[in-house]
Amino acid sequence: MRRRKFLGRSVAGSLALGGAAALQQPPPAYGQSPNLPPAVTPTAYAVPKGEYNASLTSDYHTYASDLVIERDQPGKPHQGKVLAAIQAHSDDITLFCAGAVAKLIGEGYTGYLIRLSNDEKAGKTVGHGVVQNEIDNQEAAKALGCKKAFSFYYRNHRMDDCAMIEIRQRLIFLFRLLQVNTVFAMDPYDHYDENPDHIVVGKAVESASWMASPGGGHEYPEQLKAGLKHCQIRERYYHSRAPQGHNLVNRVVDISSYIDHKVRSNVANKGKGPAGDNGMRLRQELARQGKKLPLLGNDDDSANFHYVKHFLMDDFRILGKQFGLEYAETFRYIGQEPSLRQAVRKYVDGHAVPL
């Protein structure tokens, strides 16, 4: 990502992944606001909301001028690559970026889900919250196609009381062990999230991604002596939860083909969040009143699935519509840029002459 290249008068120069034009025309939502003076151009754009407004997409986005729409790629172009989806709580990845995670796994990535808290604050009791969300994390990983799920079990909503150096070291160990190439996490540059765990996790992932690589120098040499190797984390997909934050977006991921994976991963979250068994409960409530909602189908599994897809995924449908997509998720994407050494070597190879 070219960090200083932001949206000017329009979303310009945007290319879809694979080379096709991403945006032929700026979406209507990005146009000049009729409430602003003629010479004033907005620098942040309101994200349209559906009638259900599950508050799963931010209120405002700042779109970078090098915005990319990432679409489905045929075959398994990412075969051999490894991604880690890191979340503070069992519903963070599922709610905000499960579609993109499932998409990359479907295109060849081996995926791992890493939860840092014990989710003790989300349950009928503290003990129930810990146990139920442990199960939910495992089931969400299966729904996304992940190979394995991990948990660090830090105290829920108290992670800012933990030593950052310890959290970072544990992430570095896993990144090296799993040979991670790509990470998903909360945006470490967004400081307006009211949940302290989200901020801790975003910062820990950002620093661990660098320190686990050769660029991190000789961090934790005992890991290397024990047989682990540096890993190259070349891509970072950062998602935002803070409605009023500085939500910079330079990548829109088309998740239309993977929306059902996202739905099922959210249904797996029984212990917390707006999904889980809420469809079943609504179906049972209506049955007691002698009513039914055709949308929910004729059994509890169908009720949960269609409840989530119709009510919760509407935010991502509305978001996708702005880009001509059925469903979409947005990210601050940071890719691998050539190093100074690589740039110099390229120049030398092209300009060196015989003595």
Buried (B, 14 or more C-beta within 10 A) or exposed (E): BEEEEBBEEBBEEBBBBEEEEBBEEBBEBBEBEEEEEEEEEBEBBEBBBBEBEBEBBBBBBBBBBBBBBBBBBEEEEBEEBBBBBBBBBBBBBBBBBBBBBBBBBBBBBBBBBBBBBBBBBBBEEBEEBBBBBBBBBBBBBBBBBBBEBBBBEBEBBBBEEBEBEEBBBBBBBBBBBBBBBBBBBBBBBBEBBEBBBBBBBBBBBBBBBEBBBEEBEEBBEEBEEEEBEBBBBBBBBBBBBBBEBBBBBBBBBBBBBBBBBBBBBBBBBBBBBBBBBBBBBBBEEBEEEEEEBEBBBEEBEBBBBBBBBBBBBBBBBBBBBBBBBEBBBBBBBBEEEEEEEEEEEEEEEEEEEEE
